[in-house]
Amino acid sequence: MENFEAAEEVGLEDPASVLMKAERAVAALRRFVSAAREANANTFDPAQPNADQRALHGFAWAAVTCEALAQLYGWASRSDAFGEGEALVLRIGFGEYLHQILGGLPMSQNEFVRPGDYGAKRAAADLAADLTVRWFLGHGNGTAARALLVKHLTQGWRPCESLGDEVLDAIREQFRRFTAERIAPFAHGWHLDDALIPDSLIGEMGALGVFGICIDPAYGGLGLGRLSMCIVSEELSRGWLAAGSLGTRSEIAGELIAGAGTEAQKAQWLPGIASGTVLPTAVFTEPDIGSDLASLRTRAAQGDDGSWHINGAKTWITHAARSDLMTVLVRTDPADPGHGGLSVLLAAKSRGTVSNPFPDEGIDGSEIPVLGYRGMKEYALSFDSFSVAGDGLLGATAGNGFRQLMRTFEGARIQTAARAIGVAWKAFDLGLAYALDRHQFGKQLVEFPRVADKIALALVETVLARELTYFAARTKDAGQRSDIEAGMAKLLGARVAWSNADAGVQIHGGNGYALEFEISRVLSDARVLNIFEGAAEIQAQVIGRGLLSGGGPS
Ligand SMILES: Cc1cc2nc3c(=O)[nH]c(=O)nc-3n(C[C@H](O)[C@H](O)[C@H](O)COP(=O)(O)OP(=O)(O)OC[C@H]3O[C@@H](n4cnc5c(N)ncnc54)[C@H](O)[C@@H]3O)c2cc1C
């Protein structure tokens, strides 16, 4: 382990001094984002939002990366147990991301954006001239620092995850135990069998309150905040993405109804959603309409008796067969082809079975075989005058569906970011365990620097993305608009989950490609996070435009 010994002197850097440097670097990063924002605001034409997507999305990615560092510093400064390991996470995170901001940020595997692409060359030069930034560029993410971090990991150390709140820490502990006992040992078998999540597990999760975390206790929920929801989703997803994803649909339906429903709709649906006896499904995407939801075509018209009738096709509907309630985005005003003609219907349906997945009249569906994300199954649906009760129009007023849904996406994207963090942890756990277990050339894999480097960065990036996610949750919990923060968290979380999974497979060598090994499941699960709940390109667009309009963190 000669690389570890050579690294010892890195550990002599006083953690408090790294923390102080990070604080100053955050101030420099804030100035950088502010200058880049000004440069882009001067050139961006809202009338032609796609004219220079590279500049807008590049700026968005730079802002996300800067905010992740700011939140990493926040984590470090709040950590009760800030020690040498945490200081290494801080210096490697700042060192790596500062280099990426200045030299080329990966917006995807093959798109790198540099400050000149978004008019921030001058701002980048100022950033690079800052003394603490220079320190991190020179000393942050070095071979020795990474080796020392991995040495800590091999000795059982893990970065501080306490939220400084006994209740939140107890929730994490409870769901970590539940996942270890009830989910992790069985997840891969369920995945390989392409089985539905067992009803009994759904029942257990319902009893634990998973489906009503953010629902008001007056309607049977726990009345906790998004931060609690993040911790639960992260821990469940660390066992299996499907388990962490069951609650997504309840979160969407719960927030739609709590935020926009009539009192009668709240009383009718929220208690069942909170207990898990009502399983909702989110019905938005259509065969030709995905990202551009405002253009969707599925129609709903009201009959003489007041009931609604849906006609059209939807696709990619997760858990459609085994659900009891559909939140369906439909066009209720055919004269308005934009978002003003859309409404959300709360459509009751019968729960399907394997032999008869869609027993109701007027709805049919076929399963879409998928790479991963199993456990709930995805369906293409067709509606042929499917009937919805007259009081099923969300909020009892037509034309508000798109706005209602966009508000809901804040919570759903934060929850999806937390799912990504769980997947990222799982990939990290599996990669590290394999690197400790497997020997080549007479050594543990973890002793080879290229293997250790992957593990070190997987850890650091997971903490970065986790802290950005918690920040988005705190913003939402504080009652503030959080679409930009939620988009930031989802954007980075999904990239990190994918890169950790890819690194995990690489560490497993040929075994990583074998279905038998769990990391193969994690790879296919991780891939979807960048596609649903708003694809990465759409998140970057939302973030970029939002920041240029003066929103977002400052
Ligand atoms: C496993 C899975 C489960 C899903 N579950 C559900 C569900 O339960 N309910 C539901 O309603 N939907 C669900 N979806 C659908 C998902 O939300 C959509 O796939 C997603 O919104 C993207 O839409 P699309 O597939 O039509 O891609 P498109 O919108 O056709 O986009 C294709 C590509 O083009 C890019 N692109 C599109 N527009 C732009 C632009 N303006 N600028 C730059 N790039 C752009 C996208 O980012 C993407 O990379 C699910 C999808 C999957 C894969």
Ligand as a Chemical Component Dictionary entry (heavy atoms), coordinates in Angstrom:
data_LIG
# 
_chem_comp.id                   LIG 
_chem_comp.type                 NON-POLYMER 
_chem_comp.pdbx_formal_charge   0 
_chem_comp.three_letter_code    LIG 
# 
loop_
_chem_comp_atom.comp_id 
_chem_comp_atom.atom_id 
_chem_comp_atom.alt_atom_id 
_chem_comp_atom.type_symbol 
_chem_comp_atom.charge 
_chem_comp_atom.model_Cartn_x 
_chem_comp_atom.model_Cartn_y 
_chem_comp_atom.model_Cartn_z 
_chem_comp_atom.pdbx_ordinal 
LIG C1  C1  C 0 -38.935 4.006  -16.831 1  
LIG C2  C2  C 0 -39.785 5.205  -17.121 2  
LIG C3  C3  C 0 -40.870 5.482  -16.306 3  
LIG C4  C4  C 0 -41.697 6.562  -16.585 4  
LIG N1  N1  N 0 -42.802 6.794  -15.807 5  
LIG C5  C5  C 0 -43.682 7.751  -16.166 6  
LIG C6  C6  C 0 -44.934 7.892  -15.477 7  
LIG O1  O1  O 0 -45.224 7.189  -14.512 8  
LIG N2  N2  N 0 -45.811 8.830  -15.920 9  
LIG C7  C7  C 0 -45.546 9.637  -16.997 10 
LIG O2  O2  O 0 -46.384 10.459 -17.336 11 
LIG N3  N3  N 0 -44.364 9.529  -17.662 12 
LIG C8  C8  C 0 -43.442 8.600  -17.284 13 
LIG N4  N4  N 0 -42.261 8.458  -17.977 14 
LIG C9  C9  C 0 -42.029 9.292  -19.151 15 
LIG C10 C10 C 0 -40.946 10.339 -18.924 16 
LIG O3  O3  O 0 -41.421 11.335 -18.076 17 
LIG C11 C11 C 0 -40.555 10.834 -20.324 18 
LIG O4  O4  O 0 -39.830 9.801  -20.938 19 
LIG C12 C12 C 0 -39.728 12.107 -20.250 20 
LIG O5  O5  O 0 -40.535 13.171 -19.855 21 
LIG C13 C13 C 0 -39.084 12.440 -21.594 22 
LIG O6  O6  O 0 -40.046 12.449 -22.605 23 
LIG P1  P1  P 0 -39.825 11.587 -23.931 24 
LIG O7  O7  O 0 -39.454 10.205 -23.551 25 
LIG O8  O8  O 0 -41.015 11.764 -24.804 26 
LIG O9  O9  O 0 -38.556 12.223 -24.623 27 
LIG P2  P2  P 0 -38.543 13.500 -25.573 28 
LIG O10 O10 O 0 -39.282 14.630 -24.964 29 
LIG O11 O11 O 0 -38.901 13.091 -26.946 30 
LIG O12 O12 O 0 -36.986 13.876 -25.521 31 
LIG C14 C14 C 0 -35.991 13.082 -26.162 32 
LIG C15 C15 C 0 -34.632 13.744 -25.924 33 
LIG O13 O13 O 0 -34.632 15.059 -26.480 34 
LIG C16 C16 C 0 -34.304 16.003 -25.483 35 
LIG N5  N5  N 0 -35.090 17.228 -25.659 36 
LIG C17 C17 C 0 -36.430 17.351 -25.762 37 
LIG N6  N6  N 0 -36.771 18.630 -25.838 38 
LIG C18 C18 C 0 -35.622 19.344 -25.773 39 
LIG C19 C19 C 0 -35.311 20.734 -25.785 40 
LIG N7  N7  N 0 -36.249 21.674 -25.855 41 
LIG N8  N8  N 0 -34.012 21.089 -25.700 42 
LIG C20 C20 C 0 -33.036 20.172 -25.611 43 
LIG N9  N9  N 0 -33.267 18.852 -25.582 44 
LIG C21 C21 C 0 -34.548 18.447 -25.655 45 
LIG C22 C22 C 0 -34.680 15.353 -24.163 46 
LIG O14 O14 O 0 -33.997 15.936 -23.075 47 
LIG C23 C23 C 0 -34.298 13.910 -24.437 48 
LIG O15 O15 O 0 -32.924 13.739 -24.216 49 
LIG C24 C24 C 0 -41.407 7.401  -17.690 50 
LIG C25 C25 C 0 -40.286 7.132  -18.495 51 
LIG C26 C26 C 0 -39.488 6.054  -18.221 52 
LIG C27 C27 C 0 -38.328 5.767  -19.137 53 
# 
loop_
_chem_comp_bond.comp_id 
_chem_comp_bond.atom_id_1 
_chem_comp_bond.atom_id_2 
_chem_comp_bond.value_order 
_chem_comp_bond.pdbx_ordinal 
LIG C1  C2  SING 1  
LIG C2  C3  SING 2  
LIG C2  C26 DOUB 3  
LIG C3  C4  DOUB 4  
LIG C4  N1  SING 5  
LIG C4  C24 SING 6  
LIG N1  C5  DOUB 7  
LIG C5  C6  SING 8  
LIG C5  C8  SING 9  
LIG C6  O1  DOUB 10 
LIG C6  N2  SING 11 
LIG N2  C7  SING 12 
LIG C7  O2  DOUB 13 
LIG C7  N3  SING 14 
LIG N3  C8  DOUB 15 
LIG C8  N4  SING 16 
LIG N4  C9  SING 17 
LIG N4  C24 SING 18 
LIG C9  C10 SING 19 
LIG C10 O3  SING 20 
LIG C10 C11 SING 21 
LIG C11 O4  SING 22 
LIG C11 C12 SING 23 
LIG C12 O5  SING 24 
LIG C12 C13 SING 25 
LIG C13 O6  SING 26 
LIG O6  P1  SING 27 
LIG P1  O7  DOUB 28 
LIG P1  O8  SING 29 
LIG P1  O9  SING 30 
LIG O9  P2  SING 31 
LIG P2  O10 DOUB 32 
LIG P2  O11 SING 33 
LIG P2  O12 SING 34 
LIG O12 C14 SING 35 
LIG C14 C15 SING 36 
LIG C15 O13 SING 37 
LIG C15 C23 SING 38 
LIG O13 C16 SING 39 
LIG C16 N5  SING 40 
LIG C16 C22 SING 41 
LIG N5  C17 SING 42 
LIG N5  C21 SING 43 
LIG C17 N6  DOUB 44 
LIG N6  C18 SING 45 
LIG C18 C19 SING 46 
LIG C18 C21 DOUB 47 
LIG C19 N7  SING 48 
LIG C19 N8  DOUB 49 
LIG N8  C20 SING 50 
LIG C20 N9  DOUB 51 
LIG N9  C21 SING 52 
LIG C22 O14 SING 53 
LIG C22 C23 SING 54 
LIG C23 O15 SING 55 
LIG C24 C25 DOUB 56 
LIG C25 C26 SING 57 
LIG C26 C27 SING 58 
# 
